[in-house]
Amino acid sequence: MPRNRVFILLFRSIHEVLRVEKILKKQGVRHELVPVPRNLSSDCGMCIRLDGDATDIRRSLHDTEIDRSFVFDGEDYEQVEL
């Protein structure tokens, strides 16, 4: 997978989003909380947007359970495993 792509991470609850945000902040990983895009569905209305490399993201989140993850190329979302 190419480096430096935009990843959208969806979680089952806002509590999980906030827990992962805390992990990312502690590690100094640049991210932002954003509303879940309308064409993606989730049990939670917020998600995490990250720019970067899939390997680096996996390393940062190690054993964190992600409901679904997507790569956004500016036009389309492609579901990927992280």
N, CA and C atoms as an extended XYZ file, in Angstrom:
246
Properties=species:S:1:pos:R:3:atomname:S:1:resname:S:1:resid:I:1 pbc="F F F"
N         0.852       -1.177        0.000 N   MET     1
C         0.000        0.000        0.000 CA  MET     1
C         0.898        1.240        0.000 C   MET     1
N         0.586        2.240       -0.820 N   PRO     2
C         1.414        3.441       -0.868 CA  PRO     2
C         1.453        4.155        0.474 C   PRO     2
N         2.523        4.871        0.705 N   ARG     3
C         2.680        5.639        1.931 CA  ARG     3
C         1.887        6.940        1.845 C   ARG     3
N         1.700        7.576        2.994 N   ASN     4
C         1.083        8.892        3.096 CA  ASN     4
C        -0.292        8.976        2.463 C   ASN     4
N        -1.182        8.143        2.912 N   ARG     5
C        -2.571        8.192        2.486 CA  ARG     5
C        -3.418        8.592        3.681 C   ARG     5
N        -4.628        9.010        3.420 N   VAL     6
C        -5.541        9.406        4.491 CA  VAL     6
C        -6.325        8.178        4.932 C   VAL     6
N        -6.269        7.884        6.211 N   PHE     7
C        -6.986        6.752        6.775 CA  PHE     7
C        -8.132        7.264        7.635 C   PHE     7
N        -9.266        6.600        7.533 N   ILE     8
C       -10.437        6.887        8.355 CA  ILE     8
C       -10.682        5.646        9.204 C   ILE     8
N       -10.668        5.824       10.522 N   LEU     9
C       -10.849        4.704       11.445 CA  LEU     9
C       -12.193        4.840       12.150 C   LEU     9
N       -13.027        3.815       12.036 N   LEU    10
C       -14.337        3.803       12.662 CA  LEU    10
C       -14.333        2.852       13.851 C   LEU    10
N       -15.063        3.252       14.884 N   PHE    11
C       -15.146        2.475       16.110 CA  PHE    11
C       -16.608        2.273       16.486 C   PHE    11
N       -16.862        1.359       17.392 N   ARG    12
C       -18.239        1.018       17.760 CA  ARG    12
C       -18.894        2.045       18.676 C   ARG    12
N       -18.093        2.854       19.366 N   SER    13
C       -18.684        3.839       20.281 CA  SER    13
C       -17.790        5.062       20.384 C   SER    13
N       -18.374        6.136       20.846 N   ILE    14
C       -17.601        7.360       21.065 CA  ILE    14
C       -16.566        7.140       22.159 C   ILE    14
N       -16.844        6.237       23.083 N   HIS    15
C       -15.887        5.931       24.148 CA  HIS    15
C       -14.605        5.341       23.557 C   HIS    15
N       -14.748        4.472       22.562 N   GLU    16
C       -13.573        3.894       21.890 CA  GLU    16
C       -12.817        4.965       21.115 C   GLU    16
N       -13.541        5.846       20.450 N   VAL    17
C       -12.898        6.943       19.707 CA  VAL    17
C       -12.055        7.780       20.660 C   VAL    17
N       -12.618        8.145       21.791 N   LEU    18
C       -11.901        8.981       22.756 CA  LEU    18
C       -10.720        8.246       23.379 C   LEU    18
N       -10.870        6.939       23.599 N   ARG    19
C        -9.758        6.153       24.149 CA  ARG    19
C        -8.598        6.109       23.155 C   ARG    19
N        -8.914        5.880       21.879 N   VAL    20
C        -7.863        5.837       20.853 CA  VAL    20
C        -7.249        7.219       20.664 C   VAL    20
N        -8.055        8.257       20.736 N   GLU    21
C        -7.513        9.613       20.623 CA  GLU    21
C        -6.483        9.862       21.729 C   GLU    21
N        -6.773        9.413       22.926 N   LYS    22
C        -5.847        9.579       24.054 CA  LYS    22
C        -4.530        8.840       23.780 C   LYS    22
N        -4.620        7.624       23.228 N   ILE    23
C        -3.419        6.849       22.878 CA  ILE    23
C        -2.595        7.599       21.833 C   ILE    23
N        -3.262        8.099       20.803 N   LEU    24
C        -2.554        8.804       19.729 CA  LEU    24
C        -1.907       10.091       20.240 C   LEU    24
N        -2.611       10.837       21.092 N   LYS    25
C        -2.044       12.061       21.667 CA  LYS    25
C        -0.792       11.747       22.475 C   LYS    25
N        -0.874       10.696       23.295 N   LYS    26
C         0.256       10.315       24.141 CA  LYS    26
C         1.487        9.973       23.302 C   LYS    26
N         1.252        9.372       22.123 N   GLN    27
C         2.352        8.984       21.241 CA  GLN    27
C         2.770       10.101       20.281 C   GLN    27
N         2.059       11.217       20.313 N   GLY    28
C         2.396       12.334       19.444 CA  GLY    28
C         2.022       12.116       17.983 C   GLY    28
N         1.039       11.251       17.740 N   VAL    29
C         0.592       10.962       16.370 CA  VAL    29
C        -0.425       12.021       15.951 C   VAL    29
N        -0.168       12.662       14.815 N   ARG    30
C        -1.094       13.678       14.310 CA  ARG    30
C        -2.366       13.003       13.812 C   ARG    30
N        -3.500       13.520       14.251 N   HIS    31
C        -4.800       12.968       13.904 CA  HIS    31
C        -5.855       14.028       14.138 C   HIS    31
N        -7.077       13.741       13.726 N   GLU    32
C        -8.177       14.618       14.083 CA  GLU    32
C        -9.462       13.812       14.199 C   GLU    32
N       -10.318       14.267       15.101 N   LEU    33
C       -11.644       13.686       15.246 CA  LEU    33
C       -12.550       14.381       14.243 C   LEU    33
N       -13.264       13.599       13.452 N   VAL    34
C       -14.165       14.152       12.444 CA  VAL    34
C       -15.462       13.351       12.441 C   VAL    34
N       -16.556       13.954       11.961 N   PRO    35
C       -17.790       13.175       11.822 CA  PRO    35
C       -17.587       12.053       10.806 C   PRO    35
N       -18.259       10.932       11.021 N   VAL    36
C       -18.187        9.827       10.063 CA  VAL    36
C       -18.786       10.311        8.742 C   VAL    36
N       -18.062       10.149        7.636 N   PRO    37
C       -18.610       10.559        6.335 CA  PRO    37
C       -19.955        9.876        6.077 C   PRO    37
N       -20.859       10.597        5.448 N   ARG    38
C       -22.222       10.094        5.239 CA  ARG    38
C       -22.275        8.783        4.462 C   ARG    38
N       -21.344        8.580        3.532 N   ASN    39
C       -21.393        7.349        2.733 CA  ASN    39
C       -20.766        6.151        3.443 C   ASN    39
N       -20.282        6.347        4.667 N   LEU    40
C       -19.788        5.242        5.502 CA  LEU    40
C       -20.737        5.126        6.679 C   LEU    40
N       -20.942        3.943        7.163 N   SER    41
C       -21.831        3.799        8.314 CA  SER    41
C       -21.051        3.312        9.514 C   SER    41
N       -21.539        3.676       10.694 N   SER    42
C       -20.906        3.280       11.942 CA  SER    42
C       -21.923        3.412       13.057 C   SER    42
N       -21.682        2.699       14.147 N   ASP    43
C       -22.542        2.848       15.310 CA  ASP    43
C       -22.219        4.140       16.068 C   ASP    43
N       -21.153        4.779       15.690 N   CYS    44
C       -20.700        5.990       16.366 CA  CYS    44
C       -20.643        7.122       15.341 C   CYS    44
N       -20.974        8.329       15.734 N   GLY    45
C       -21.004        9.452       14.801 CA  GLY    45
C       -19.673       10.133       14.566 C   GLY    45
N       -18.635        9.751       15.304 N   MET    46
C       -17.319       10.355       15.135 CA  MET    46
C       -16.312        9.275       14.743 C   MET    46
N       -15.275        9.705       14.040 N   CYS    47
C       -14.209        8.786       13.651 CA  CYS    47
C       -12.881        9.519       13.754 C   CYS    47
N       -11.804        8.800       13.510 N   ILE    48
C       -10.468        9.390       13.559 CA  ILE    48
C        -9.888        9.393       12.163 C   ILE    48
N        -9.339       10.542       11.783 N   ARG    49
C        -8.694       10.717       10.481 CA  ARG    49
C        -7.202       10.853       10.722 C   ARG    49
N        -6.425       10.048        9.987 N   LEU    50
C        -4.966       10.057       10.124 CA  LEU    50
C        -4.333       10.119        8.746 C   LEU    50
N        -3.280       10.883        8.617 N   ASP    51
C        -2.450       10.842        7.415 CA  ASP    51
C        -1.256        9.988        7.766 C   ASP    51
N        -0.823        9.138        6.863 N   GLY    52
C         0.373        8.375        7.167 CA  GLY    52
C         0.457        7.045        6.481 C   GLY    52
N         1.254        6.215        7.075 N   ASP    53
C         1.567        4.896        6.553 CA  ASP    53
C         0.832        3.843        7.385 C   ASP    53
N         0.261        2.844        6.719 N   ALA    54
C        -0.506        1.809        7.414 CA  ALA    54
C         0.326        1.098        8.472 C   ALA    54
N         1.573        0.826        8.189 N   THR    55
C         2.441        0.135        9.148 CA  THR    55
C         2.642        0.981       10.398 C   THR    55
N         2.859        2.279       10.230 N   ASP    56
C         3.035        3.171       11.379 CA  ASP    56
C         1.761        3.265       12.209 C   ASP    56
N         0.619        3.293       11.533 N   ILE    57
C        -0.659        3.368       12.250 CA  ILE    57
C        -0.880        2.096       13.055 C   ILE    57
N        -0.643        0.935       12.444 N   ARG    58
C        -0.783       -0.339       13.156 CA  ARG    58
C         0.114       -0.367       14.387 C   ARG    58
N         1.338        0.094       14.233 N   ARG    59
C         2.291        0.101       15.351 CA  ARG    59
C         1.787        1.013       16.474 C   ARG    59
N         1.233        2.159       16.124 N   SER    60
C         0.736        3.096       17.131 CA  SER    60
C        -0.451        2.537       17.897 C   SER    60
N        -1.293        1.781       17.203 N   LEU    61
C        -2.519        1.280       17.822 CA  LEU    61
C        -2.426       -0.157       18.307 C   LEU    61
N        -1.313       -0.816       18.050 N   HIS    62
C        -1.008       -2.222       18.347 CA  HIS    62
C        -2.231       -3.099       18.569 C   HIS    62
N        -2.775       -3.247       19.759 N   ASP    63
C        -3.865       -4.199       19.998 CA  ASP    63
C        -5.247       -3.551       20.059 C   ASP    63
N        -5.381       -2.333       19.599 N   THR    64
C        -6.662       -1.634       19.623 CA  THR    64
C        -7.602       -2.225       18.582 C   THR    64
N        -8.839       -2.466       18.987 N   GLU    65
C        -9.829       -3.015       18.055 CA  GLU    65
C       -10.490       -1.876       17.273 C   GLU    65
N       -10.344       -1.932       15.966 N   ILE    66
C       -10.949       -0.957       15.058 CA  ILE    66
C       -12.134       -1.634       14.400 C   ILE    66
N       -13.292       -0.979       14.413 N   ASP    67
C       -14.477       -1.569       13.790 CA  ASP    67
C       -14.253       -1.733       12.287 C   ASP    67
N       -13.918       -0.651       11.611 N   ARG    68
C       -13.571       -0.691       10.184 CA  ARG    68
C       -12.603        0.436        9.887 C   ARG    68
N       -11.800        0.247        8.861 N   SER    69
C       -10.859        1.285        8.448 CA  SER    69
C       -10.922        1.444        6.936 C   SER    69
N       -10.718        2.683        6.507 N   PHE    70
C       -10.796        3.022        5.096 CA  PHE    70
C        -9.610        3.883        4.706 C   PHE    70
N        -9.249        3.809        3.436 N   VAL    71
C        -8.277        4.731        2.843 CA  VAL    71
C        -9.080        5.656        1.948 C   VAL    71
N        -8.812        6.951        2.052 N   PHE    72
C        -9.505        7.949        1.235 CA  PHE    72
C        -8.491        8.580        0.303 C   PHE    72
N        -8.791        8.553       -1.006 N   ASP    73
C        -7.860        9.102       -1.995 CA  ASP    73
C        -8.270       10.488       -2.488 C   ASP    73
N        -9.222       11.107       -1.813 N   GLY    74
C        -9.702       12.411       -2.228 CA  GLY    74
C       -11.044       12.326       -2.934 C   GLY    74
N       -11.378       11.127       -3.414 N   GLU    75
C       -12.653       10.915       -4.095 CA  GLU    75
C       -13.411        9.714       -3.555 C   GLU    75
N       -12.707        8.611       -3.377 N   ASP    76
C       -13.347        7.359       -2.996 CA  ASP    76
C       -12.756        6.793       -1.711 C   ASP    76
N       -13.590        6.016       -1.006 N   TYR    77
C       -13.160        5.303        0.187 CA  TYR    77
C       -12.986        3.837       -0.173 C   TYR    77
N       -11.854        3.265        0.243 N   GLU    78
C       -11.612        1.848        0.042 CA  GLU    78
C       -11.401        1.206        1.406 C   GLU    78
N       -12.201        0.196        1.723 N   GLN    79
C       -12.053       -0.465        3.014 CA  GLN    79
C       -10.779       -1.281        3.030 C   GLN    79
N       -10.004       -1.151        4.108 N   VAL    80
C        -8.743       -1.859        4.274 CA  VAL    80
C        -8.670       -2.433        5.679 C   VAL    80
N        -7.817       -3.424        5.860 N   GLU    81
C        -7.550       -3.990        7.186 CA  GLU    81
C        -6.322       -3.314        7.767 C   GLU    81
N        -6.420       -2.904        9.006 N   LEU    82
C        -5.251       -2.364        9.706 CA  LEU    82
C        -4.925       -3.260       10.871 C   LEU    82
